[in-house]
Amino acid sequence: MTDPIRLPRAVLYDWDNTLVDNWGTIRAALNHTLVAFGQSPWDEEEARERIKASLRNSFPKLFGERWTDARDQFYAYFEAHHLEHLRPIPGAETLLETLHGQGVYQAVVSNKNGRFLRAEADALGWTRFFGTLVGAQDAEADKPHCAPVTMALAPGGVAPGPDVWFVGDADIDMECAHGAGLVPVLVGDAQGEGFSRFPPAHRYETCHALCGLVHRIGATISLTANAGAIAKH
């Protein structure tokens, strides 16, 4: 994969495991709910594989007619614990600050409940980086549907297209990017069948690595601009 040669007009991000680590609380809340409804808890590997879709898309399959009761149980547990275990992914804040400084519009498209998503961004002091944060149930449909992408880009006056990156850690993020006509950018070392159907255009191991790319592109832009200014004189 070759690196992009120019900065995007906008960047959309997944949230969990892309910018923040709140995995322990998510898995604990789900296992608390599974056990309460007579099901077996999921181990780490199973949870990593299955926790991708939004709650309103996944809970009816897991809990059937009682899915709204299960939803309330999950949310009660998660709300009580999610901020105390919230941690930024290494390099994420630097990446956000760097693109913000370059004037790139940034927003979030997550399958986490929007209320919790925005509370976490506030707690980290990151709300200032984003034009908006779109979570599950904020749009008419959840990721991988295109509706939250359109909602997230609207405040920046940006239309979905190849000048927009979608940065995420999972195949559902790449699927969303492909469906909306964005550039899919994978952060991390995730593997799986989903990536063969919806491959990333670019892959970086960490937020630090992606930030390094942004710095290199920015430096090239500055050198080009300086050379142009000198040529005019």
N, C-alpha and C positions, 0 to 999 in steps of 0.2 A: 504494500500500500504506500502510495506517495503522499507526502504531507500537502495540505492545502497551501496555496501560495498567497492568499489574501484573507483578511479578516472577514467574518460574516457580518451581515447587517444586523442580525439578531441571533441570540443563543437561547434555546429552551433547555431546561434541565429536568431530569428526574430528581427526586429528593433523597429517599432512603437508599443508602449504600452507594450513592453517587456523590452527594454533598455532605450528608450526615450519616452517622452510625447510631441508629436507635433500634438495631436489630433485636437485641436481647429483650427489650420491652414488647416489641411486636410479637415475637414468638411466645413470650410468657403470657401475654394477653390471649393469644389464640389457644394455647394449650389449656389455660384456665377455663376458657369457654368450651373447648372440646370435652374436657373431663366433666364439667358441669352438666353437659348434655349427653353423658354416657358414652363418649367416644374416647379412643386412645390418643394420648398426646403424640405429637410429631417430633421425631428426632431432628437433629440439626440438618442432616442431608435432605430429608423429606421436606422440611420447612423451606429450605433454600430453593428447592425445585418447584414447590407448589404455591408459595406466597408471592404472587405477581399481580393477579387481577384485583380490581377494586372489590370492596366488601359487597356492594350491591350486585356484582356479577358472580361472586364466588360463594357467598353464604347461602343462597337458595339451594345450590347444589350440595352443600355440606350438611345443611340442617333442615331442608325441606320446608314444610309449612311453619315450622317454629323459627325460621331464620331471623325474623325481626326481634324475637326474644333473645336469640343468640347475639344479635347485633348489639342490643342494649347491654348485655353482659360484657361483651368485648370492650365496648366504648367506656363503660364504667371503670373497668380495670385499667385500660390504657390511659384514660384521663388522669387517674390517680398517680401514675408512675412515669409518664413519658418524658417529662421535662428533667427529672432527676438523673436520668441515664443518657441524655442527649449529648452527643459529642460530634464535633466537626470531623469530616474525613481529612486526613493530612493534605495540605495544599489547596483545599477547596476555597478557603477565604482569600488566599492570595490570587487564585484564579479569578474569582469574582471581582476583586479589587482591581486587578489588571485590566480586565475587559471593560469594567466600569470606567476606568481612566481613559480607555481608548474610545469611549463614546458608543460602545456596542449595547444595544437594547438587550436586556436579560429578563427572563421570566421562568416560572416553574410550572411543569405539568406533572402532577403526581396522582397516584391512586390512593394516597392517604386522605382521610377526611379533611376537607378544606379548613375547618375550624382548628384542628390540631396542627395542620401544616403551617398556618399563619401564626399560631401561638409559638411554634418552635422557631420560626424565622425571627419573630420579635425577641425571643429569649436570647438568641445568638447575636442580635443587633444587625441582622442581615437584610431586613425588610427594605432598607435604603438602596440595595443593589437591584431590586426587581421592579419592573413595571407592574407586575401582578403575580400572584401565586394562585394557581388553579388546582384545586384538589378534587377528590372524588365527590360527586353529586353537585358540583358547582355548575357544570355544563349539562346539556341534555343527555349526554352519554359520557362514559369514562374511557380513558386510555385502554386500548389502542385506537379507539375511534378518533376521528379528526376534530370533533367538536371542541374539546378542551384546548387543542392547538390554536384554533381560530380565536377562541376567547383569550388565550394568553398573549397572542400577538397584537390584538386589537388596540390596546392602549398605546402601543408604539407606532401605530399606523403602518404596520408591516404585514404584507400578505405572505401566506405560506409559499415557499419556493426554494430554489437551490442556493439562495444567499442566506439561508437560515440553517444553523446547526441544531440538531437534537442530541444532547449529551446524556447518556444513561449507561447503566451497568447490566441491563437484562435484555433478553430477546424481545420482550413486549415493547421496550423503548425503541428498538430498531424497527419493529413492525409498525409502530406509530409513525416513525419518521418516514418510512417507505410509503405508507398510506397517504401521508400529507404532502409528499413531494419535497421533504427536507433532506439535509445531509445527515445520515446517521453516524454518530461518533460514539464509539464504545470506550468506556473507561473501566479498566480491570481485566481480569484474566478469565472471565466466564466463557464456558464452552457449552455446546448442546445443539440438538437438532434445529431448534428455532433459528439459530444463526445461519444455518445453511439456506433456510427459506428467506430470511431477512438479514442479509449480511451487512456488517458495518462498512461504511466507506473508508473510515479511519479508525484505528485502534491505538489507545495509549494505556500504559499499565497503571498510571496514577494521575491524579490531578496536577501534581508537580510537573509531570512530563507534558501534559497538555498546556500548562502555563508556560513552559519553556518554549513551546511552539509559538504561542501568542507573542512572547517577547521577541522571538526571531523575526516573525512577520512584521511586528511593529518597528523593529530596528531597520529592516529593509525598506519599509515605507519612509522612514525618516531620512535614510541615506538617499533614496530616490528623490525625495522632495528637496533636500539640500543641493543635490547635483543639478536639479532643474533650476533652482534659484541662482546658483553660481553661473550656469550657462546663459541665463538672461542678462547677466552683467558682463 
